[in-house]
Amino acid sequence: MSREADQFRAHLGPGESILWAGKPAQGVLFTSRDFLLIPFSIFWLGFVCFWLFGVISAGAPLEFMLFGLLFLFIGLGFMVGRFALDAFVRANTTYAVTTERVMINREGPFGDFTAIALARVPTVKLKPRGGGRGTIVLGQATSPWVQMSIWTPSLDPTPQLIAIADAQRVYALIQKQGARVE
């Protein structure tokens, strides 16, 4: 069995076996939300740089420059930091589909273990990407605009298998196992 599957052995119940295990895509991952977030980040950084230039040129007090630097760091988080955080979380994430459940294991500072019984998943949605990759959402997705997941999809509270290889096959496997255990 694969190294990914080995991480889930201790969590298996009696008679339960691993049918598939894998990891999400690694590195920077763009989503459809980035069509709005990247221009917003550029606008934010542009405005902050313009403001800071004005503050420095006018010889304003140090407090104004420190205030601007705070917003500069926030803008850099919007532009670059969110991609780094999302890539870091995905690098420490592993998925498994068993005969009974879907399991998600996240290690590191954002560590979490989630197991979803296939018989209890209300909806399973496949979001295809290019090259056979895709994201499988397990359950009803919450609005990303009111939570951290807008910036880092890997921290979305809705369980999902993000940008996995051969997503269509894994989706069919989940559908088949879900129908079997009901």
C-alpha positions in Angstrom: 0.0 0.0 0.0 1.2 3.6 -0.6 2.8 5.9 2.0 -0.4 8.0 2.0 -2.5 5.0 2.9 -0.2 4.1 5.8 -1.2 7.3 7.5 -4.8 6.1 7.8 -4.2 2.5 9.0 -4.6 3.4 12.7 -8.0 5.0 11.9 -9.6 2.0 10.2 -12.5 0.2 11.8 -13.1 -3.6 11.8 -13.5 -4.9 8.3 -12.8 -1.5 6.8 -10.2 -1.2 4.0 -8.6 1.6 2.0 -9.7 1.8 -1.6 -7.8 4.9 -2.6 -5.3 7.3 -1.0 -3.7 10.4 -2.3 -2.6 14.0 -1.9 -3.8 17.3 -3.3 -1.9 19.1 -6.1 1.2 20.7 -4.7 2.5 24.3 -5.2 0.5 27.4 -6.1 -3.1 26.6 -7.0 -5.3 29.1 -8.7 -9.1 29.0 -8.3 -11.9 30.8 -10.0 -12.0 33.2 -7.0 -8.6 34.5 -8.0 -10.2 36.4 -11.0 -11.5 38.8 -8.4 -9.0 38.5 -5.6 -5.8 39.1 -7.7 -7.1 42.4 -9.1 -8.4 43.4 -5.7 -4.9 42.7 -4.2 -3.2 44.8 -7.0 -5.6 47.6 -6.3 -5.0 47.4 -2.6 -1.3 47.4 -2.9 -1.3 50.2 -5.5 -3.4 52.4 -3.2 -1.2 51.7 -0.2 2.0 52.4 -2.1 0.4 55.7 -3.4 -0.6 56.6 0.1 2.8 55.7 1.6 4.6 57.7 -1.1 2.4 60.7 -0.2 3.1 60.3 3.5 6.8 60.1 3.0 6.9 63.0 0.5 4.9 65.2 2.8 7.2 64.4 5.7 4.2 63.2 7.8 4.8 61.9 11.3 6.2 58.4 11.8 2.8 57.1 13.0 1.3 57.7 9.5 4.1 55.7 7.9 3.7 52.8 10.4 -0.1 52.8 9.7 0.6 52.6 6.0 3.2 49.8 6.5 0.5 47.8 8.4 -1.8 48.0 5.3 1.2 47.2 3.1 1.8 43.9 4.9 -1.9 43.1 4.8 -1.8 43.7 1.0 1.2 41.4 0.6 -0.7 38.8 2.5 -3.6 39.1 0.0 -1.2 39.0 -3.0 1.4 36.4 -2.0 0.9 35.1 1.5 -2.4 33.4 0.9 -0.9 31.3 -1.9 2.0 30.3 0.3 -0.3 29.4 3.2 -2.6 27.3 1.0 0.3 25.5 -0.6 1.8 24.8 2.9 -1.5 23.4 4.1 -2.0 21.2 1.0 1.6 19.9 1.3 0.7 18.5 4.7 -2.7 17.1 3.7 -3.5 13.5 2.7 -6.8 11.9 1.7 -8.2 8.4 1.8 -11.4 6.7 0.6 -12.3 3.5 2.4 -15.1 1.0 2.1 -17.0 3.1 4.8 -15.6 6.6 4.9 -13.7 9.5 3.4 -10.8 10.6 5.6 -8.8 13.8 5.5 -5.6 14.2 7.5 -4.0 17.6 7.9 -0.7 17.7 9.8 1.3 20.7 11.1 0.1 23.9 12.6 -3.3 23.6 11.0 -3.6 19.9 11.9 -7.0 18.2 11.8 -8.4 14.8 11.1 -11.8 14.5 9.5 -13.7 11.2 8.8 -17.0 11.4 6.9 -19.2 8.3 6.8 -20.2 7.7 3.2 -23.8 6.9 4.3 -24.1 10.4 5.9 -22.7 12.6 3.1 -25.7 14.6 1.8 -24.2 15.6 -1.5 -21.0 14.8 -3.4 -20.0 17.3 -6.0 -17.2 17.1 -8.5 -15.5 20.3 -9.8 -13.3 19.2 -12.7 -10.0 20.9 -13.5 -7.6 20.4 -16.4 -5.5 17.3 -16.8 -7.9 14.9 -15.0 -7.5 16.8 -11.7 -10.5 18.0 -9.8 -12.0 18.8 -6.4 -14.6 16.7 -4.7 -16.8 18.6 -2.3 -18.4 16.4 0.4 -21.6 18.1 1.6 -23.2 21.5 1.1 -20.6 24.2 0.5 -20.8 27.3 2.7 -20.2 30.7 1.2 -16.5 31.3 0.9 -17.0 35.1 1.0 -17.7 35.1 4.8 -14.8 33.0 6.0 -11.1 32.3 5.7 -11.6 29.9 2.8 -11.9 32.8 0.3 -8.2 33.3 0.8 -7.1 29.7 1.4 -9.3 27.0 -0.1 -7.5 24.3 1.8 -8.9 25.7 5.1 -12.5 25.6 3.9 -14.7 24.1 6.6 -16.6 22.0 4.0 -14.7 18.7 3.6 -13.2 18.4 0.2 -10.5 16.5 -1.7 -8.8 19.5 -3.4 -7.2 19.2 -6.9 -6.7 15.4 -6.7 -5.4 13.4 -9.7 -7.9 11.1 -11.5 -10.8 13.0 -9.8 -13.5 11.4 -12.0 -12.5 7.9 -10.9 -12.3 8.8 -7.2 -15.7 10.6 -7.5 -17.2 7.4 -9.1 -15.6 5.3 -6.3 -17.2 7.5 -3.6 -20.6 7.4 -5.4 -20.4 3.6 -5.7 -19.3 3.0 -2.0 -21.9 5.5 -0.8 -24.7 3.6 -2.6 -23.3 0.3 -1.2 -23.3 1.4 2.5 -26.8 3.1 2.5 
